[in-house]
Amino acid sequence: MKYINMNTGNTIPMLGFGVFKMLDKDECKNSVLYAIKNGYRLIDTAAVYTNEDAVGEAVKEAIEEGICTRDELFITSKLWANDMKNEDTAKAAIEKTMKKIGLDYLDLFLVHQALGDYFSGYRAMTEGYKAGIFKAIGVSNFYPNILTNFCETVEIIPAVNQIELHPYFVQNDALETMKYYNIVPEAWAPLGGGRYDAFNEPILTETAKKYNKTVGQVMLRWNVQRGVVVIPKSTHENRIKENFDIWDFELTEDEMNKISSLDMGYGDTRTKHFNPEFVRMCLNNVEKINKP
Ligand SMILES: NC(=O)c1ccc[n+]([C@@H]2O[C@H](COP(=O)([O-])OP(=O)(O)OC[C@H]3O[C@@H](n4cnc5c(N)ncnc54)[C@H](OP(=O)(O)O)[C@@H]3O)[C@@H](O)[C@H]2O)c1
């Protein structure tokens, strides 16, 4: 496993495990436990995924079974948009998360979306950071303009910005802004989130064949090689193992550039965030977020 330094002085693993849309509690708990048993140390959940409890249970079980210690793990959760009405609603949501996940602290806590009153939300998170409940705080889905204004305004510069990053949405402009502020970029949907036709894309299939790897492994490696943390999700044991096995090959500069040429210049969220119906849904009809 490789790690990157965060601006807090702590490190973050470059490969983690995402649990979005794992709505079945047993499936989520078993998948997380299986991931930890197979070497994953970073787990990425969120209040809106409704599975913080399953993640917390898997973590406690892994520690009890002696697979790893709490300090070796890196647990992330996120504050949802409709909980950021003001600082009090954000504090109540933070308390709910900590109770539900059942851990003494989180390694990273993120503003999930730049929606609602996220400055108030972040102020409540800053209090949690100072109190040691969060070892690091950060943001998610913050585009360069929003991130720049945010960094110039808040007391604590975010440690991480988790955004959509895969070969079809390369976002070099976002990476440059994060580099300027020393913020670690973390990729959600690093496998394209099941959208796009990546697994049949000749540039990816040929590269995979050359290294005797899979298209998924090439996509993950491509992000890691440009300094991006990846958090692929899977409920299949073979894929959980496969997605972790990306450390024994290296893409050439030419291959990195060819893969980057798949960029469409837009992705799932940059389209959605410009859509009033999606924003309204995030702020009001939270249950729709987890629908397939
Ligand atoms: N901050 C945000 O707004 C945000 C948004 C979305 C996601 N996230 C986080 O990022 C994580 C990853 O994103 P994601 O879940 O949307 O997308 P993803 O990890 O890019 O893709 C997951 C999809 O790929 C499939 N898959 C996994 N491994 C595979 C493999 N080796 N070969 C072929 N298919 C494979 C999975 O199916 P199976 O499960 O059936 O294997 C699932 O359909 C999430 O779980 C969540 O933690 C954050």
The ligand as an SDF file (V2000), in Angstrom:
LIG
                    3D

 48 52  0  0  0  0  0  0  0  0999 V2000
  -18.5560   11.9970   -2.7490 N   0  0  0  0  0  0  0  0  0  0  0  0
  -19.4750   11.6260   -3.6160 C   0  0  0  0  0  0  0  0  0  0  0  0
  -20.3480   12.4080   -4.0240 O   0  0  0  0  0  0  0  0  0  0  0  0
  -19.4620   10.2230   -4.1210 C   0  0  0  0  0  0  0  0  0  0  0  0
  -20.2570    9.8730   -5.2230 C   0  0  0  0  0  0  0  0  0  0  0  0
  -20.2120    8.5340   -5.6580 C   0  0  0  0  0  0  0  0  0  0  0  0
  -19.3860    7.6300   -5.0210 C   0  0  0  0  0  0  0  0  0  0  0  0
  -18.6360    8.0110   -3.9320 N   0  0  0  0  0  0  0  0  0  0  0  0
  -17.7430    7.0560   -3.2350 C   0  0  0  0  0  0  0  0  0  0  0  0
  -16.8630    6.4710   -4.1920 O   0  0  0  0  0  0  0  0  0  0  0  0
  -17.0150    5.0410   -4.1730 C   0  0  0  0  0  0  0  0  0  0  0  0
  -16.7820    4.4690   -5.5510 C   0  0  0  0  0  0  0  0  0  0  0  0
  -17.6780    5.0460   -6.4850 O   0  0  0  0  0  0  0  0  0  0  0  0
  -18.8750    4.2160   -7.1470 P   0  0  0  0  0  0  0  0  0  0  0  0
  -19.2730    3.1320   -6.2340 O   0  0  0  0  0  0  0  0  0  0  0  0
  -19.9270    5.1820   -7.5530 O   0  0  0  0  0  0  0  0  0  0  0  0
  -18.2330    3.6710   -8.4960 O   0  0  0  0  0  0  0  0  0  0  0  0
  -17.0010    2.7020   -8.8860 P   0  0  0  0  0  0  0  0  0  0  0  0
  -16.2870    2.1950   -7.6950 O   0  0  0  0  0  0  0  0  0  0  0  0
  -16.2620    3.4090   -9.9520 O   0  0  0  0  0  0  0  0  0  0  0  0
  -17.7640    1.5260   -9.6110 O   0  0  0  0  0  0  0  0  0  0  0  0
  -18.5520    0.6310   -8.9250 C   0  0  0  0  0  0  0  0  0  0  0  0
  -19.2160   -0.2340   -9.9790 C   0  0  0  0  0  0  0  0  0  0  0  0
  -18.2360   -1.0090  -10.6700 O   0  0  0  0  0  0  0  0  0  0  0  0
  -18.4710   -2.3990  -10.4440 C   0  0  0  0  0  0  0  0  0  0  0  0
  -17.1270   -2.9930  -10.2530 N   0  0  0  0  0  0  0  0  0  0  0  0
  -16.3440   -2.9390   -9.1600 C   0  0  0  0  0  0  0  0  0  0  0  0
  -15.1780   -3.5740   -9.3680 N   0  0  0  0  0  0  0  0  0  0  0  0
  -15.2060   -4.0370  -10.6340 C   0  0  0  0  0  0  0  0  0  0  0  0
  -14.3090   -4.7660  -11.4340 C   0  0  0  0  0  0  0  0  0  0  0  0
  -13.1180   -5.1230  -10.9540 N   0  0  0  0  0  0  0  0  0  0  0  0
  -14.6830   -5.1030  -12.6970 N   0  0  0  0  0  0  0  0  0  0  0  0
  -15.8870   -4.7310  -13.1840 C   0  0  0  0  0  0  0  0  0  0  0  0
  -16.7860   -4.0110  -12.4750 N   0  0  0  0  0  0  0  0  0  0  0  0
  -16.4640   -3.6710  -11.2100 C   0  0  0  0  0  0  0  0  0  0  0  0
  -19.3450   -2.4980   -9.2170 C   0  0  0  0  0  0  0  0  0  0  0  0
  -20.1900   -3.6100   -9.2790 O   0  0  0  0  0  0  0  0  0  0  0  0
  -20.2770   -4.7390   -8.1120 P   0  0  0  0  0  0  0  0  0  0  0  0
  -20.4580   -4.0520   -6.7860 O   0  0  0  0  0  0  0  0  0  0  0  0
  -21.4640   -5.5290   -8.5390 O   0  0  0  0  0  0  0  0  0  0  0  0
  -18.9760   -5.4980   -8.2100 O   0  0  0  0  0  0  0  0  0  0  0  0
  -20.1760   -1.2070   -9.3450 C   0  0  0  0  0  0  0  0  0  0  0  0
  -21.2450   -1.3910  -10.2690 O   0  0  0  0  0  0  0  0  0  0  0  0
  -18.4440    4.8670   -3.6470 C   0  0  0  0  0  0  0  0  0  0  0  0
  -18.7100    3.5510   -3.2200 O   0  0  0  0  0  0  0  0  0  0  0  0
  -18.4920    5.9080   -2.5620 C   0  0  0  0  0  0  0  0  0  0  0  0
  -17.8140    5.4710   -1.4100 O   0  0  0  0  0  0  0  0  0  0  0  0
  -18.6720    9.2920   -3.4880 C   0  0  0  0  0  0  0  0  0  0  0  0
  1  2  1  0
  2  3  2  0
  2  4  1  0
  4  5  1  0
  4 48  2  0
  5  6  2  0
  6  7  1  0
  7  8  2  0
  8  9  1  0
  8 48  1  0
  9 10  1  0
  9 46  1  0
 10 11  1  0
 11 12  1  0
 11 44  1  0
 12 13  1  0
 13 14  1  0
 14 15  2  0
 14 16  1  0
 14 17  1  0
 17 18  1  0
 18 19  2  0
 18 20  1  0
 18 21  1  0
 21 22  1  0
 22 23  1  0
 23 24  1  0
 23 42  1  0
 24 25  1  0
 25 26  1  0
 25 36  1  0
 26 27  1  0
 26 35  1  0
 27 28  2  0
 28 29  1  0
 29 30  1  0
 29 35  2  0
 30 31  1  0
 30 32  2  0
 32 33  1  0
 33 34  2  0
 34 35  1  0
 36 37  1  0
 36 42  1  0
 37 38  1  0
 38 39  2  0
 38 40  1  0
 38 41  1  0
 42 43  1  0
 44 45  1  0
 44 46  1  0
 46 47  1  0
M  CHG  2   8   1  16  -1
M  END
$$$$
